[in-house]
């Protein structure tokens, strides 16, 4: 019959020196405590009968495969005898030391420190000085160290290596793409979690590196390959960095209430927008679609940032991103100001791809954005909500239109989005109103009634349903 965990009783031989009666009592106490923990302690007092050969007993205990562990209880006298190869301890040392240096048997032995010298140094035999020991010499730490001893005997360490995860997807998808942001991301998150004074600076540094290194995604057209395929491959290769950005942002928004956060992110989006256009100092021919992968990345990061901020109720961040215009360098080198809708540039190559593949999908951009939200902290519903809020804001304020790519899935939403469900509270709506660009709930209701449907065709959603129209501001 197989042995269960409950049946298992490890055998442990205890090697020690008969230093004094007090020490013998101390050793006996250790053996009794082990016995109470279901350990079969083998001790000469219990297991060596009068007239038996003590040397043979020691050899048998050390070499018997049924004896799983050997404890060496080292006090001052034991160490002296071991080093001088004196008496029974010396004989045991001659038996044990070769086994300790054997690769196969080294794990069978452990030294237990019983006492220390006048300088607080543990008594250790010469042959054991470089090895890890268990320390029962300090009464204050006795219980902790005894637990360590039991864990060693039972091969049940307190810390166990976790299961190996999957190879990171970016290594499988495109090992050539590396934006070099991982170190800066870790530094920013660690600084935020520990509340370090330089936390905001570390976050700014991460965003700056990400913005500069996006240049590595720039596409060179390949002869004989459809350009829309190159755009999709580039967007796919960005996925691990999109996830990293989202994780950094989540930590930052959770651990810092700094009102500068919105301004910092606003500046970041001003930086990365420039990838959407021909560089103003670029000389040579180009096509407007050359920057389509950047336009996808820019839209996704802007939408995700607002999705996360709405989810975490960082409405201050959303307000800054939508209220303040963006200072952008256009192709001829002039600078001008644009509203946030500029972050949702048209991606012509995806229209071409849809025609080329004869796809029946309503919007390929929506498919890509929402598929990447599967299994993410920012869910599909979070992205749909943010797209709807940005669309409402642009329409209510008459700013540059934010075309919501994901509106084609609005028909699948059968309840109010969270921020509008919460806006049944007048207090919450007062915080949401500046984001929408309205002064009161009546302005919103008039617009929603006129709007009717959100989206087009059979997949359109009911704007009244999505805004929780009838419940808006009905309670304090």
Wavefront OBJ file of the C-alpha trace (Angstrom):
o trace
v 0.000 0.000 0.000
v 1.380 3.469 -0.945
v 2.427 5.844 1.823
v 0.333 8.998 2.231
v 1.528 12.378 3.525
v -0.162 11.587 6.850
v 1.655 8.220 7.130
v 5.108 9.621 6.343
v 7.412 9.740 9.374
v 10.973 10.808 8.508
v 13.896 9.189 10.309
v 16.504 11.589 11.631
v 19.799 10.663 13.329
v 21.072 13.131 15.940
v 24.841 13.476 16.298
v 26.078 15.369 19.398
v 28.693 15.453 22.152
v 28.115 14.345 25.754
v 29.390 17.735 26.946
v 27.466 17.984 30.223
v 24.234 16.856 31.821
v 22.631 20.203 30.928
v 23.623 19.794 27.300
v 22.315 16.209 27.246
v 18.981 17.464 28.587
v 18.951 20.168 25.882
v 19.603 17.537 23.185
v 16.918 15.285 24.646
v 14.458 18.200 24.538
v 15.198 18.704 20.836
v 14.609 14.992 20.203
v 11.304 15.079 22.097
v 10.106 18.151 20.174
v 10.936 16.369 16.921
v 9.033 13.283 18.074
v 5.995 15.449 18.840
v 6.230 16.669 15.245
v 5.999 13.069 13.945
v 9.744 12.761 13.338
v 11.412 9.435 14.229
v 14.437 10.834 16.081
v 17.306 8.320 16.340
v 19.289 9.068 19.480
v 21.938 6.961 21.223
v 20.076 7.380 24.555
v 17.044 5.693 22.982
v 18.465 3.484 20.261
v 21.922 2.277 21.358
v 21.612 -0.658 23.727
v 24.231 -1.484 26.431
v 27.027 -3.608 24.957
v 26.340 -2.481 21.371
v 29.171 -1.231 19.128
v 28.869 2.573 19.139
v 31.125 3.001 16.071
v 29.023 0.547 14.061
v 25.876 2.345 15.261
v 27.208 5.687 14.009
v 28.212 4.232 10.613
v 24.840 2.565 10.208
v 22.924 5.770 11.060
v 24.910 7.813 8.544
v 24.840 5.276 5.720
v 21.373 3.730 6.208
v 19.195 4.898 3.252
v 16.086 4.691 5.471
v 17.559 7.486 7.616
v 16.568 10.537 5.588
v 18.390 13.240 7.558
v 21.314 13.688 9.966
v 21.405 16.530 12.498
v 24.790 17.677 13.793
v 24.233 19.482 17.114
v 27.332 21.637 17.485
v 28.407 23.150 20.804
v 31.945 24.225 21.748
v 33.084 20.753 22.849
v 31.588 19.033 19.774
v 33.493 21.414 17.468
v 36.775 20.893 19.328
v 36.450 17.096 19.129
v 35.412 17.233 15.472
v 38.357 19.424 14.467
v 40.827 17.265 16.470
v 39.150 14.004 15.313
v 38.844 13.062 19.001
v 36.606 10.367 20.529
v 33.231 9.326 19.158
v 32.590 12.766 17.679
v 35.918 12.540 15.845
v 34.925 9.134 14.467
v 31.539 10.492 13.356
v 33.301 13.420 11.695
v 35.465 11.020 9.682
v 32.284 9.267 8.562
v 30.194 12.404 7.954
v 32.647 14.821 6.305
v 33.192 12.775 3.097
v 29.413 12.397 2.773
v 28.933 16.146 3.198
v 31.214 16.834 0.262
v 29.468 14.236 -1.880
v 27.106 15.817 -4.417
v 24.554 13.072 -3.874
v 24.390 13.082 -0.063
v 25.119 16.691 0.939
v 21.413 17.464 1.416
v 21.119 14.719 4.025
v 23.106 16.685 6.640
v 22.556 19.950 8.473
v 24.414 21.528 11.347
v 22.426 22.972 14.249
v 24.234 25.642 16.289
v 23.719 25.049 20.020
v 25.856 27.859 21.405
v 28.113 30.771 20.418
v 31.481 32.049 21.670
v 32.010 35.202 23.734
v 32.035 37.318 20.542
v 28.699 35.927 19.418
v 30.175 33.731 16.687
v 28.621 30.285 16.178
v 30.711 27.211 16.920
v 31.211 25.497 13.566
v 33.475 22.543 12.674
v 36.103 23.386 10.067
v 34.499 21.078 7.506
v 31.167 22.959 7.801
v 32.219 26.635 7.825
v 30.967 27.482 4.300
v 27.594 25.766 4.648
v 24.186 27.041 5.799
v 23.187 26.078 9.321
v 20.158 26.245 11.621
v 20.586 28.289 14.797
v 18.905 27.105 18.012
v 21.318 29.026 20.250
v 19.035 32.075 20.607
v 15.930 31.554 22.755
v 14.275 34.563 21.114
v 14.435 32.924 17.675
v 14.170 29.294 18.777
v 10.592 28.743 17.538
v 11.328 30.321 14.137
v 14.519 28.307 13.658
v 12.902 25.084 14.863
v 10.197 25.540 12.225
v 13.010 25.927 9.676
v 14.473 22.656 10.931
v 11.150 20.836 10.549
v 10.669 22.235 7.054
v 14.129 20.976 6.095
v 13.395 17.517 7.532
v 10.092 17.267 5.674
v 11.432 18.933 2.502
v 8.710 21.584 2.786
v 10.444 24.972 2.328
v 8.576 28.153 3.260
v 9.301 29.665 -0.146
v 8.578 27.578 -3.217
v 9.444 28.512 -6.772
v 6.212 29.521 -8.547
v 5.036 27.727 -11.685
v 6.704 28.906 -14.869
v 4.516 31.135 -17.014
v 4.237 31.349 -20.761
v 6.914 32.900 -22.940
v 6.027 36.605 -23.326
v 3.892 37.057 -26.399
v 6.101 39.815 -27.809
v 9.019 37.362 -27.995
v 6.889 35.010 -30.038
v 5.190 37.629 -32.171
v 8.121 39.798 -33.223
v 11.443 39.475 -31.466
v 12.842 42.353 -33.547
v 10.620 44.949 -31.852
v 12.007 46.346 -28.617
v 11.212 49.861 -27.489
v 13.643 49.632 -24.574
v 11.096 50.830 -22.003
v 10.992 47.886 -19.565
v 13.590 49.253 -17.111
v 11.944 52.693 -17.017
v 8.502 51.136 -16.547
v 9.686 49.085 -13.571
v 11.413 52.091 -12.037
v 8.287 54.255 -12.382
v 6.031 51.600 -10.839
v 8.397 50.865 -7.946
v 8.742 54.587 -7.194
v 4.960 55.064 -7.222
v 4.262 52.023 -5.048
v 6.825 53.063 -2.448
v 5.804 56.731 -2.497
v 9.277 58.018 -3.389
v 9.660 61.798 -3.879
v 10.924 61.281 -7.429
v 7.939 59.084 -8.429
v 6.382 61.622 -10.817
v 9.780 62.264 -12.381
v 10.250 58.524 -12.970
v 6.857 58.380 -14.670
v 7.733 61.347 -16.907
v 11.036 59.666 -17.786
v 9.197 56.468 -18.797
v 6.757 58.396 -20.996
v 9.594 60.342 -22.602
v 11.502 57.156 -23.488
v 8.350 55.542 -24.874
v 7.564 58.628 -26.979
v 11.084 58.817 -28.411
v 11.423 55.092 -29.057
v 8.150 54.823 -30.967
v 10.334 55.830 -33.892
v 11.468 52.187 -33.962
v 8.000 51.250 -35.230
v 8.388 53.303 -38.400
v 7.572 51.171 -41.428
v 9.651 50.844 -44.580
v 7.529 49.605 -47.451
v 8.480 46.103 -48.605
v 8.288 45.258 -52.267
v 5.760 42.530 -53.042
v 4.000 42.839 -49.685
v 0.669 44.524 -49.072
v 1.245 47.661 -47.012
v -1.884 47.137 -44.924
v -0.332 43.825 -43.820
v 2.767 45.684 -42.647
v 0.568 48.116 -40.712
v -1.243 45.278 -38.946
v 2.032 43.481 -38.141
v 3.477 46.678 -36.666
v 0.348 47.219 -34.567
v 0.486 43.604 -33.336
v 4.158 43.997 -32.401
v 3.219 46.985 -30.231
v 0.867 44.880 -28.046
v 3.354 44.101 -25.218
v 4.262 47.788 -24.960
v 0.588 48.733 -24.960
v 0.106 46.322 -22.030
v 3.159 47.727 -20.259
v 1.868 51.291 -20.716
v -1.496 50.297 -19.286
v 0.090 48.600 -16.248
v 2.307 51.625 -15.520
v -0.698 53.920 -15.885
v -2.779 51.746 -13.576
v -0.123 51.854 -10.851
v 0.355 55.608 -11.262
v -3.361 56.440 -11.147
v -3.900 54.129 -8.172
v -0.963 55.264 -6.036
v -0.805 58.972 -6.859
v -3.521 61.614 -6.670
v -1.153 64.247 -8.060
v -3.219 66.685 -10.126
v -0.219 67.116 -12.426
v -0.919 63.644 -13.837
v -3.314 64.949 -16.484
v -0.842 67.610 -17.595
v 1.972 65.060 -17.859
v -0.155 62.740 -19.995
v -1.374 65.679 -22.110
v 2.248 66.540 -22.931
v 2.957 62.883 -23.770
v 0.151 62.832 -26.341
v 1.436 66.058 -27.873
v 4.768 64.295 -28.315
v 3.484 61.112 -29.902
v 0.994 62.841 -32.167
v 3.874 63.987 -34.370
v 4.290 60.393 -35.581
v 0.872 60.701 -37.255
v 2.233 63.146 -39.841
v 5.190 63.505 -42.136
v 8.076 64.854 -40.034
v 8.276 68.562 -40.824
v 12.021 68.275 -41.556
v 11.544 65.223 -43.828
v 12.736 65.628 -47.417
v 11.434 63.141 -49.978
v 8.237 61.594 -51.271
v 5.707 59.988 -48.959
v 2.149 58.731 -48.839
v -0.415 59.676 -46.232
v -0.787 55.992 -45.297
v 2.912 55.748 -44.360
v 1.995 56.717 -40.797
v -1.079 54.511 -40.363
v 0.516 52.234 -37.756
v 1.312 55.303 -35.639
v -2.261 56.546 -36.050
v -3.527 53.237 -34.689
v -1.101 53.360 -31.766
v -1.907 56.980 -30.948
v -5.671 56.388 -31.017
v -5.346 53.242 -28.896
v -3.163 54.830 -26.206
v -5.410 57.897 -25.979
v -8.552 55.771 -25.788
v -7.006 53.407 -23.224
v -5.825 56.279 -21.027
v -9.331 57.718 -20.893
v -10.835 54.232 -20.440
v -8.632 53.565 -17.420
v -9.125 57.036 -15.938
v -12.923 56.689 -16.172
v -12.759 53.206 -14.670
v -10.654 54.419 -11.724
v -12.707 57.623 -11.444
v -9.706 59.811 -12.177
v -12.030 62.345 -13.741
v -9.404 65.074 -13.253
v -7.174 63.278 -15.767
v -9.972 62.874 -18.321
v -10.975 66.536 -17.945
v -7.435 67.748 -18.622
v -7.026 65.499 -21.668
v -10.323 66.646 -23.210
v -10.423 70.291 -22.110
v -6.965 71.493 -23.123
v -6.030 71.807 -26.784
v -2.874 70.174 -28.154
v 0.102 72.119 -29.467
v 1.058 70.276 -32.627
v 3.701 70.796 -35.281
v 2.155 70.317 -38.709
v 3.888 69.165 -41.879
v 5.090 72.553 -43.090
v 6.692 73.345 -39.769
v 3.972 75.641 -38.424
v 2.551 75.037 -34.953
v -1.095 75.242 -34.133
v -3.624 74.127 -31.523
v -6.035 71.223 -31.966
v -8.706 69.673 -29.765
v -8.442 66.048 -28.626
v -10.297 64.734 -31.687
v -7.032 64.979 -33.599
v -5.907 61.819 -31.799
v -8.397 59.778 -33.847
v -6.958 60.208 -37.328
v -8.342 58.279 -40.251
v -6.454 55.067 -41.101
v -6.881 54.665 -44.848
v -4.941 51.407 -45.112
v -7.589 49.644 -43.018
v -10.300 50.690 -45.490
v -8.123 49.280 -48.258
v -7.558 46.093 -46.257
v -11.281 45.589 -45.753
v -11.884 45.878 -49.502
v -8.861 43.740 -50.406
v -9.939 40.905 -48.097
v -13.633 41.315 -48.980
v -14.209 41.428 -45.218
v -17.740 41.583 -43.892
v -16.478 43.194 -40.659
v -18.028 46.610 -40.083
v -14.846 48.209 -38.711
v -11.437 46.531 -38.619
v -10.032 49.141 -36.236
v -12.798 48.414 -33.726
v -12.074 44.696 -34.022
v -8.382 45.193 -33.264
v -8.954 47.600 -30.381
v -11.559 45.449 -28.656
v -9.837 42.104 -29.256
v -6.782 43.445 -27.438
v -8.998 44.298 -24.448
v -9.932 40.635 -23.906
v -8.438 39.473 -20.601
v -7.160 42.966 -19.824
v -7.795 45.064 -16.713
v -9.347 47.595 -19.093
v -12.228 45.594 -20.536
v -14.169 45.855 -23.784
v -16.952 47.680 -21.933
v -14.425 50.171 -20.534
v -13.175 50.937 -24.056
v -16.728 51.209 -25.429
v -17.630 53.589 -22.605
v -14.625 55.866 -23.193
v -15.239 55.967 -26.954
v -18.850 57.004 -26.291
v -17.869 59.708 -23.758
v -15.253 61.172 -26.133
v -17.816 61.191 -28.946
v -20.407 62.929 -26.752
v -17.864 65.522 -25.630
v -16.854 66.386 -29.186
v -20.484 66.703 -30.291
v -21.691 68.667 -27.250
v -18.863 71.204 -27.462
v -18.646 71.464 -31.244
v -14.954 70.529 -31.137
v -13.179 68.517 -33.815
v -15.230 65.354 -34.169
v -14.092 62.234 -32.326
v -15.241 59.408 -34.585
v -15.898 56.428 -32.287
v -14.585 53.351 -34.114
v -16.249 51.010 -31.610
v -19.778 52.404 -32.124
v -20.447 49.412 -34.403
v -20.673 47.286 -31.241
v -22.999 49.646 -29.354
v -26.009 47.494 -30.165
v -24.626 44.805 -27.884
v -24.795 47.064 -24.826
v -28.114 46.723 -22.967
v -27.501 48.947 -19.957
v -26.193 52.359 -19.062
v -22.424 52.789 -19.110
v -20.994 52.940 -15.580
v -20.263 56.682 -15.466
v -23.856 57.426 -16.476
v -25.321 54.856 -14.080
v -23.363 56.595 -11.314
v -24.720 59.916 -12.585
v -28.099 59.096 -11.110
v -26.334 60.872 -8.241
v -26.343 64.644 -8.738
v -23.032 64.812 -6.879
v -21.359 62.425 -9.334
v -22.897 64.107 -12.381
v -21.458 67.414 -11.180
v -18.013 65.839 -11.614
v -18.863 64.298 -14.992
v -20.505 67.430 -16.474
v -17.217 69.329 -17.127
v -15.884 66.286 -18.981
v -18.946 66.247 -21.231
v -18.798 70.014 -21.638
v -22.251 70.773 -20.247
v -23.401 73.003 -17.418
v -26.415 70.971 -16.359
v -28.196 67.683 -16.981
v -30.935 69.281 -19.116
v -28.390 70.260 -21.767
v -27.271 66.644 -21.961
v -30.823 65.287 -22.081
v -31.847 67.579 -24.933
v -28.837 66.457 -26.944
v -29.357 62.741 -26.217
v -33.008 62.981 -27.289
v -31.974 64.610 -30.552
v -29.213 62.050 -31.027
v -31.553 59.053 -30.771
v -29.275 56.279 -31.959
v -25.559 55.945 -31.315
v -23.963 54.441 -34.384
v -25.495 53.299 -37.634
v -27.524 50.356 -38.893
v -28.691 47.310 -36.970
v -25.658 47.454 -34.642
v -26.460 50.960 -33.388
v -27.209 51.546 -29.713
v -29.923 53.498 -27.955
v -28.328 56.718 -26.674
v -30.977 57.030 -23.949
v -30.230 53.537 -22.707
v -26.452 54.081 -22.749
v -26.751 57.309 -20.739
v -29.307 55.971 -18.247
v -31.471 58.872 -19.420
v -34.441 58.435 -17.071
v -32.277 58.030 -13.954
v -29.880 60.935 -14.481
v -29.662 63.191 -11.401
v -32.634 61.567 -9.668
v -30.952 61.381 -6.269
v -28.521 63.391 -4.214
l 1 2 3 4 5 6 7 8 9 10 11 12 13 14 15 16 17 18 19 20 21 22 23 24 25 26 27 28 29 30 31 32 33 34 35 36 37 38 39 40 41 42 43 44 45 46 47 48 49 50 51 52 53 54 55 56 57 58 59 60 61 62 63 64 65 66 67 68 69 70 71 72 73 74 75 76 77 78 79 80 81 82 83 84 85 86 87 88 89 90 91 92 93 94 95 96 97 98 99 100 101 102 103 104 105 106 107 108 109 110 111 112 113 114 115 116 117 118 119 120 121 122 123 124 125 126 127 128 129 130 131 132 133 134 135 136 137 138 139 140 141 142 143 144 145 146 147 148 149 150 151 152 153 154 155 156 157 158 159 160 161 162 163 164 165 166 167 168 169 170 171 172 173 174 175 176 177 178 179 180 181 182 183 184 185 186 187 188 189 190 191 192 193 194 195 196 197 198 199 200 201 202 203 204 205 206 207 208 209 210 211 212 213 214 215 216 217 218 219 220 221 222 223 224 225 226 227 228 229 230 231 232 233 234 235 236 237 238 239 240 241 242 243 244 245 246 247 248 249 250 251 252 253 254 255 256 257 258 259 260 261 262 263 264 265 266 267 268 269 270 271 272 273 274 275 276 277 278 279 280 281 282 283 284 285 286 287 288 289 290 291 292 293 294 295 296 297 298 299 300 301 302 303 304 305 306 307 308 309 310 311 312 313 314 315 316 317 318 319 320 321 322 323 324 325 326 327 328 329 330 331 332 333 334 335 336 337 338 339 340 341 342 343 344 345 346 347 348 349 350 351 352 353 354 355 356 357 358 359 360 361 362 363 364 365 366 367 368 369 370 371 372 373 374 375 376 377 378 379 380 381 382 383 384 385 386 387 388 389 390 391 392 393 394 395 396 397 398 399 400 401 402 403 404 405 406 407 408 409 410 411 412 413 414 415 416 417 418 419 420 421 422 423 424 425 426 427 428 429 430 431 432 433 434 435 436 437 438 439 440 441 442 443 444 445 446 447 448 449 450 451 452 453 454 455 456 457 458 459 460 461 462 463 464 465 466 467 468 469 470 471 472 473 474 475 476
